[in-house]
Amino acid sequence: MYVIIVGAGNVGYYLAKTLAAAHHEVLLLEKDRPRYRTVSEELGEIVMQGDGCEVAQQQDAGFARADVVVAVTGSDDDNLVVCQMAKMEHRVPRTISRVNDPRNEVLFKELGIDATVSSTKIIYNLIEQEVGGGEVIPLAALQGGNIEIVEIEISNRSPVADRPVADLALPKDALIVCVIRDTRAVLPSPETVVRAGDSVIALVNAELEHELRDLFAETVRSGS
C-alpha cells in the first residue's frame, strides 16, 4: 500500500515512521525546508520537500498511484485542499485529514473527505466523560457516516442497572447491538436486563453521544 502523508510535524513524522516500520511504502511531504532537513536526516529518502497543495508537487510525489493520502498539517485549509485535490485531480481512493478546529469536521465530510481525525474533539470527549461521570468509550467511527461504535461500562450506580433494554430511553439514533457479560457476548433482545458489570456495545449518532452518556451516567448519591 502506498501512503502519502502531507505535513511532517510530530503527527506526520511518527505516522510515517510507524507505517515504514510496518513495511508500507510511504512518502512524507513537507514544504518547510528546515523541517524537511531535520526529518529527512532520520527518515531518509521517504521524505520529500515540497508544497502538498501544488499540483506539480503532487505529481512528483506520485499522488496518481497513491492508495491513501493523509493530510496532517497544522492548517485546516491546507488539509482540505490537499484531500480535495487528491480526490478530484488524482482519483486517490481514500483520503484522511487531520481537523484542528472540530467545528470544521462537518464541512470536511460534506466536501467528500473520507475520514477525519480531530485530536481536539477526542480530548474534549475524554474530559467530558470524566466530568460527567459517564463511562461511554468511543471505539470507532463507521466509514462514510456520522455513526460511532461505543462501549459503555455499567456500574452499580448507573440508573439503567437491572432494567430491560426495552425500558431504556435511548436517543433516536442509537442502538444497543451487544451486551458483554462475564467475557461472553450476548445479542440483546428487548427483554434482556442490563446488569452492573456489563459492557454494552452501542451504535450512536456522534452528535447524540452526550445523550447516551447522560442516560448511562452514574447517579450521584447524597453525601457521596
C-alpha positions in Angstrom: 0.0 0.0 0.0 1.4 3.4 -1.0 0.6 6.1 1.6 1.4 9.8 1.1 1.5 12.0 4.2 1.4 15.8 3.8 2.9 17.6 6.8 6.0 16.5 8.7 5.0 17.8 12.1 5.0 15.4 15.0 1.9 13.6 13.8 3.2 13.2 10.3 6.7 12.2 11.5 5.5 9.5 13.8 2.9 8.2 11.3 5.5 7.9 8.6 7.9 6.2 10.9 5.2 3.7 12.0 4.0 2.9 8.5 7.6 2.4 7.3 8.3 0.1 10.2 5.2 -1.9 9.1 6.7 -2.2 5.6 4.3 0.1 3.8 5.5 2.3 1.0 5.4 5.8 2.5 6.2 9.3 1.3 6.3 12.2 3.7 5.8 15.6 2.0 6.9 18.8 3.9 7.1 22.3 2.4 9.2 23.9 5.2 12.8 23.4 4.2 14.4 23.4 7.7 11.8 20.9 9.0 12.4 18.8 5.9 16.1 18.7 6.5 15.6 17.7 10.2 13.2 14.9 9.5 15.0 13.6 6.4 18.2 13.2 8.4 16.5 10.4 10.3 13.9 9.0 7.8 16.0 9.4 4.6 14.5 9.1 1.2 10.9 8.7 2.3 10.8 12.4 3.0 10.3 14.9 0.1 10.5 18.7 0.2 7.5 20.4 -1.4 4.1 22.0 -1.1 1.4 19.4 -0.9 -1.2 21.9 -2.2 0.7 22.3 -5.5 -0.3 20.1 -8.5 3.3 19.8 -9.8 4.5 18.7 -6.4 1.6 16.2 -6.1 2.5 14.7 -9.5 6.2 14.4 -8.5 5.1 12.7 -5.2 3.0 10.2 -7.2 -0.4 11.1 -6.0 -1.9 9.3 -9.0 -0.8 5.9 -7.8 -1.3 6.5 -4.1 -3.8 4.3 -2.2 -4.2 6.7 0.6 -3.4 10.4 1.1 -3.2 11.7 4.6 -3.1 15.5 5.3 -1.9 16.3 8.8 -0.6 19.9 8.6 -1.5 22.5 11.2 -3.8 24.3 8.7 -7.3 23.0 8.2 -7.4 25.0 4.9 -4.3 23.2 3.6 -5.5 19.8 4.7 -8.8 20.3 2.9 -7.1 21.5 -0.3 -4.7 18.5 -0.3 -7.5 16.0 0.2 -9.9 17.5 -2.3 -7.2 17.7 -5.0 -6.2 14.1 -4.2 -9.8 13.1 -4.8 -10.6 15.3 -7.8 -7.3 15.5 -9.7 -5.7 12.2 -8.9 -8.6 9.9 -8.1 -7.0 8.7 -4.9 -9.3 6.0 -3.4 -9.1 7.2 0.2 -8.3 10.5 1.9 -7.8 11.1 5.6 -7.5 14.6 7.1 -6.5 16.0 10.5 -9.0 18.6 11.6 -7.6 21.1 14.1 -10.9 23.0 14.7 -13.6 20.4 15.4 -16.2 22.8 14.0 -14.8 22.1 10.5 -15.4 18.3 10.7 -18.9 18.6 9.2 -17.6 20.7 6.3 -14.9 18.2 5.5 -17.4 15.4 5.4 -19.8 17.4 3.2 -16.9 18.0 0.8 -16.2 14.4 0.4 -13.2 13.7 2.7 -13.3 10.0 3.6 -12.2 10.3 7.2 -11.3 13.0 9.6 -9.4 12.9 12.9 -9.8 15.7 15.5 -7.5 15.3 18.5 -9.2 18.4 20.0 -12.5 16.6 19.9 -11.1 13.3 21.2 -9.5 15.1 24.2 -12.7 17.1 24.8 -14.8 13.9 24.8 -12.4 12.3 27.3 -12.7 15.4 29.6 -16.5 15.3 29.2 -16.6 11.6 30.3 -14.5 12.4 33.4 -16.6 15.4 34.3 -20.0 13.8 33.5 -19.2 10.6 35.3 -20.4 8.5 32.3 -18.5 5.6 31.0 -19.0 5.9 27.3 -15.8 4.9 25.4 -15.6 5.7 21.7 -14.3 2.6 19.9 -14.5 3.5 16.2 -16.4 5.5 13.6 -18.2 3.9 10.7 -16.9 4.9 7.3 -19.0 7.3 5.3 -21.3 8.3 8.1 -21.6 10.0 11.4 -22.1 6.8 13.4 -19.8 5.9 16.2 -19.3 2.5 17.9 -19.1 3.0 21.7 -18.6 0.8 24.7 -20.4 1.6 28.0 -19.4 0.2 31.3 -22.4 -0.4 33.6 -21.7 0.4 37.3 -23.9 -0.4 40.2 -24.8 3.2 40.4 -25.9 3.5 36.8 -29.7 4.3 36.5 -30.0 1.6 33.8 -28.7 -1.2 36.0 -31.3 -4.0 36.5 -33.6 -2.6 33.8 -34.5 -4.3 30.5 -33.3 -2.9 27.2 -36.9 -2.2 26.2 -37.3 0.3 29.1 -34.2 2.4 28.2 -35.0 5.7 26.7 -32.2 5.6 24.1 -31.6 8.6 21.8 -33.5 8.2 18.5 -30.3 7.4 16.5 -28.8 4.9 19.0 -28.9 1.1 19.0 -27.6 -1.5 21.5 -26.0 -4.2 19.5 -24.3 -6.3 22.1 -24.0 -6.9 25.8 -20.8 -8.4 27.2 -21.3 -10.3 30.5 -18.6 -12.4 32.2 -16.5 -12.3 28.9 -19.4 -13.7 27.0 -21.1 -11.6 24.2 -24.9 -11.7 24.1 -27.1 -10.3 21.3 -29.7 -8.5 23.4 -33.5 -8.8 23.0 -35.9 -6.1 24.4 -36.3 -8.3 27.4 -32.5 -8.5 28.2 -31.8 -7.0 31.6 -28.7 -4.8 31.8 -26.7 -5.6 35.0 -23.9 -3.9 36.9 -20.6 -5.1 35.5 -21.9 -5.5 31.9 -20.3 -3.8 29.0 -22.8 -2.5 26.4 -21.7 -2.0 22.8 -23.9 0.5 21.0 -24.1 2.4 17.7 -25.0 6.1 18.1 -25.1 9.2 16.0 -21.9 11.1 17.1 -23.9 14.3 17.7 -26.1 12.4 20.2 -23.4 10.7 22.1 -23.8 13.0 25.0 -27.4 12.0 25.4 -26.3 8.3 25.6 -23.7 9.3 28.2 -26.3 11.1 30.3 -28.6 8.0 30.1 -26.0 5.7 31.5 -24.2 8.1 33.8 -23.8 7.2 37.4 -26.3 8.5 39.9 -24.6 10.8 42.4 -25.8 9.8 45.8 -26.4 12.4 48.6 -23.3 12.6 50.8 -21.1 10.7 48.4 
